[in-house]
Amino acid sequence: MEPQFAPANTAELWQLSNPPILSLAPVSASLSIFQEAGMANHGDKSVRLTACLEYLLEAKFGNRTVSMTPADARGCPMSLQARNPELDARAGYERLQTMNVITDWREPDVMRVAPAPLYSSYAGVHEPAERLSQAVRG
């Protein structure tokens, strides 16, 4: 070790060798929750929740939206694209934010939704599907 401090000039500058102990407490708690739920159960529920949401959206929109990722190739995130110009997906995305439905927008025209399996229920995906329907229709 040299007597003069020479900081890194890359992203390594921001690395911590020892995270603060108070920052680790929530991580420890969350790991025990994941362990109790079981990762296999977590993954299975993720796929089933997304399938449920996809079914509900299909019922509301028919073929006017498309899930871009095949069901067997995704977990809980689902990327949606409007196939019909009468559905204003970008404006719908912005309205959803005011309805407390958190989604992600990717240019030029993709909205990503992700029912989180650890704390989402099957009944719980009905409300976001309904709000999405309301939001994109204005």
C-alpha positions as CSV (number, residue, x, y, z in Angstrom):
1,M,0.0,0.0,0.0
2,E,1.4,3.3,-1.0
3,P,1.5,6.3,1.4
4,Q,-0.5,8.5,-1.1
5,F,-4.2,7.8,-1.8
6,A,-4.7,7.1,-5.6
7,P,-8.5,6.7,-6.3
8,A,-9.6,4.5,-9.1
9,N,-10.8,6.2,-12.3
10,T,-13.4,3.6,-13.2
11,A,-16.7,2.3,-11.7
12,E,-14.5,0.4,-9.2
13,L,-14.2,3.7,-7.3
14,W,-17.8,3.2,-6.0
15,Q,-17.3,-0.4,-4.8
16,L,-17.5,-1.1,-1.0
17,S,-15.5,-3.9,0.5
18,N,-17.8,-3.9,3.6
19,P,-21.4,-2.7,3.2
20,P,-22.7,-0.8,6.2
21,I,-24.3,-3.2,8.7
22,L,-27.6,-1.2,8.8
23,S,-27.9,-1.5,5.0
24,L,-27.6,-5.3,5.3
25,A,-30.4,-5.8,7.8
26,P,-33.2,-5.5,5.2
27,V,-31.3,-7.8,2.8
28,S,-31.0,-10.4,5.6
29,A,-34.7,-10.2,6.3
30,S,-35.7,-10.5,2.6
31,L,-33.4,-13.5,2.1
32,S,-35.3,-15.4,4.8
33,I,-38.6,-14.6,3.2
34,F,-37.3,-15.9,-0.2
35,Q,-36.0,-19.0,1.5
36,E,-39.3,-19.6,3.2
37,A,-41.3,-19.1,0.0
38,G,-38.9,-21.4,-2.0
39,M,-37.3,-20.3,-5.2
40,A,-39.0,-23.0,-7.2
41,N,-42.4,-21.8,-5.9
42,H,-41.4,-18.2,-6.6
43,G,-40.5,-19.0,-10.2
44,D,-43.7,-21.1,-10.8
45,K,-45.9,-18.4,-9.4
46,S,-44.2,-15.8,-11.5
47,V,-45.0,-17.7,-14.7
48,R,-48.6,-18.3,-13.6
49,L,-49.2,-14.7,-12.5
50,T,-48.0,-13.4,-15.8
51,A,-50.1,-16.0,-17.7
52,C,-53.1,-14.8,-15.7
53,L,-52.4,-11.2,-16.5
54,E,-51.9,-12.1,-20.2
55,Y,-55.3,-13.9,-20.2
56,L,-57.0,-10.9,-18.7
57,L,-55.4,-8.5,-21.2
58,E,-56.4,-10.7,-24.0
59,A,-60.0,-10.7,-22.8
60,K,-60.0,-6.9,-22.6
61,F,-58.0,-6.0,-25.8
62,G,-58.3,-9.1,-28.0
63,N,-55.6,-9.0,-30.6
64,R,-55.0,-5.2,-30.3
65,T,-52.0,-5.9,-28.0
66,V,-49.2,-8.4,-28.2
67,S,-47.0,-9.8,-25.5
68,M,-43.5,-9.6,-27.1
69,T,-41.9,-12.4,-25.1
70,P,-43.2,-16.0,-25.5
71,A,-44.6,-17.4,-22.3
72,D,-42.0,-20.1,-22.0
73,A,-39.2,-17.5,-22.3
74,R,-40.1,-15.1,-19.5
75,G,-40.5,-14.8,-15.8
76,C,-42.7,-12.1,-14.3
77,P,-41.8,-9.2,-16.7
78,M,-44.0,-9.0,-19.7
79,S,-43.5,-6.5,-22.5
80,L,-46.6,-5.3,-24.2
81,Q,-47.0,-3.6,-27.5
82,A,-50.2,-2.0,-28.9
83,R,-51.1,-3.3,-32.4
84,N,-53.8,-0.8,-32.9
85,P,-53.2,2.9,-33.4
86,E,-56.4,3.8,-31.6
87,L,-54.8,2.6,-28.4
88,D,-52.5,5.4,-27.1
89,A,-50.0,3.2,-25.2
90,R,-47.7,6.1,-24.2
91,A,-50.5,8.2,-22.8
92,G,-51.9,5.1,-21.2
93,Y,-48.5,4.5,-19.5
94,E,-48.5,8.0,-18.2
95,R,-52.1,7.7,-16.8
96,L,-51.1,4.4,-15.2
97,Q,-48.5,6.2,-13.1
98,T,-51.2,8.4,-11.7
99,M,-53.3,5.3,-10.8
100,N,-50.4,3.8,-8.8
101,V,-49.8,1.0,-11.3
102,I,-46.0,1.0,-11.8
103,T,-44.9,0.0,-15.3
104,D,-41.8,0.7,-17.4
105,W,-41.8,2.4,-20.8
106,R,-39.3,1.5,-23.5
107,E,-39.2,3.5,-26.7
108,P,-40.6,3.5,-29.2
109,D,-43.8,1.7,-28.1
110,V,-43.3,-1.0,-25.4
111,M,-44.8,-1.0,-21.9
112,R,-43.4,-3.5,-19.5
113,V,-45.4,-4.9,-16.6
114,A,-44.3,-7.3,-13.9
115,P,-46.6,-8.8,-11.3
116,A,-44.2,-9.6,-8.5
117,P,-44.8,-13.2,-7.3
118,L,-43.6,-12.6,-3.7
119,Y,-46.4,-10.2,-2.9
120,S,-48.9,-10.3,-5.8
121,S,-52.0,-12.5,-5.7
122,Y,-53.9,-14.0,-8.6
123,A,-56.9,-11.8,-7.6
124,G,-54.5,-8.9,-7.4
125,V,-53.7,-8.9,-11.2
126,H,-57.3,-8.1,-12.0
127,E,-57.1,-4.5,-10.8
128,P,-53.9,-3.6,-12.8
129,A,-55.5,-5.2,-15.9
130,E,-58.6,-3.1,-15.5
131,R,-56.6,0.1,-14.9
132,L,-54.5,-0.6,-17.9
133,S,-57.7,-1.0,-20.0
134,Q,-59.0,2.3,-18.6
135,A,-55.7,4.1,-19.1
136,V,-55.0,3.3,-22.7
137,R,-58.6,4.0,-23.7
138,G,-58.3,7.5,-22.1
